[in-house]
């Protein structure tokens, strides 16, 4: 069946920023074989950005008239598409686009928003009702003297016609960006959003539709706190950040907010998570039964259930002893590198491992182990192999330090006024001891593993490369992942702890990042050198690669770096010492109560 005829359109001013983007967009659409109309518009005397954008409506109206039998798609000139999916090109809807703020259907909250559609990419079909929407928007723009932008007129026409239109929302997973939601099941992202910054400049200066949404007190406080922090000298800023992290202010201001659509459904999920964290299998089973009796599991719930089961496995180990461990648990269903922390600690003790939120204030003794979470060390922390992502930090000086990831983290601690730590090693480097696996004959293929923040990137891989996912938390899933990993000839990864796993098992590995996404992984990049120096291995910094690797020789990226057995022995001893220290401190604290 032939594809529907499509015309993509956009316009731009003659300045180099927008003209340059127009040339790039034209080249891209040519390469995709998509017809287009790109118009250069002159800025008239007295015009500002808002005046220019409203001319978009008349331009699109004209494109629709010139192509009466074609679907017309608008795209902002500084945005891009990697391809044009069939579900967009061949839609049967009168109108198609992204919901405002690129939200998912479960986050619409239309009454709380000024717009329904995101104006940077949308399409109108060659149907009578689709073209009526454009006709009405154009007629209003022509007769109105409001100071308004193009999306105001589109929204007004939408509100007038929505009751009678068929429409299709493009999934928020179709956007190439750092996001918790990403495309699966054969629908990779295709839309790359660009922003000139003019929207923020004209916010409050142009007419908007009414909104019931109010800025929460916590969001206001967070914005104010950031302003205050930015205005302070370096030393004062570090001291303020240290205080905020220690007493839990950072956690309170940055904690996730959840829009509860079905309170009973949300309570079931919350009860399962709580039961997992506290190690209560009876409460866990009851909450799961209540959920299954009333609901169908969606992707978000499925991820929460995985994490709940992982919590339960570590917190309900049938031991009279318990210790608290701080580690990152989000994004659900967990990240391989972060969930190595409880796995590593479990190898050194049979005690129940209870979750301590990294950002919460606490005076209870607890372990801080694997991860770049040194910023959140508390005076009551026992630290083993922990690292930092930046050097602009004040670390807690009164914590108990058994070891740190490497000498760079140790120097940050010393500069903060803390003790001199000379014992180093990321706990992950002893992973082959925690999960013993034999690396025998390999399968002749290459494993490609991204850091979870790189998942939205539309990669193109060679035929001999298999992609593996790092999103996991349960021990059985981590063991299966590792069992799969050791079968490959070599690994290409942008996740540091996947690289560390490879160095533990003796798997050749190439550490990469992606062109244009080098800053997706938080920090200054010091953690790679800090790890290597602490592990007594060669430093391997990530190498930037393009999205299309189909014609690249990936083997040139690979290094065969292996951690010594002596260093693994050392790290295991650090873990045992840290566990003994926190258990003793916990017992001492209980005896005082």
Beta strands, then each sheet from edge to edge (+ up, - down):
strand 1: 6-12
strand 2: 35-40
strand 3: 71-75
strand 4: 80-81
strand 5: 95-99
strand 6: 117-124
strand 7: 167-170
strand 8: 191-192
strand 9: 322-326
strand 10: 352-356
strand 11: 366-368
strand 12: 381-383
strand 13: 400-401
strand 14: 446-449
strand 15: 465-468
strand 16: 490-493
strand 17: 509-514
strand 18: 543-545
sheet 1: 2+ 1+ 3+ 6- 5+ 7+
sheet 2: 4+ 8-
sheet 3: 10+ 9+ 11+ 12+ 13+
sheet 4: 15+ 14+ 16+ 17+ 18+
end
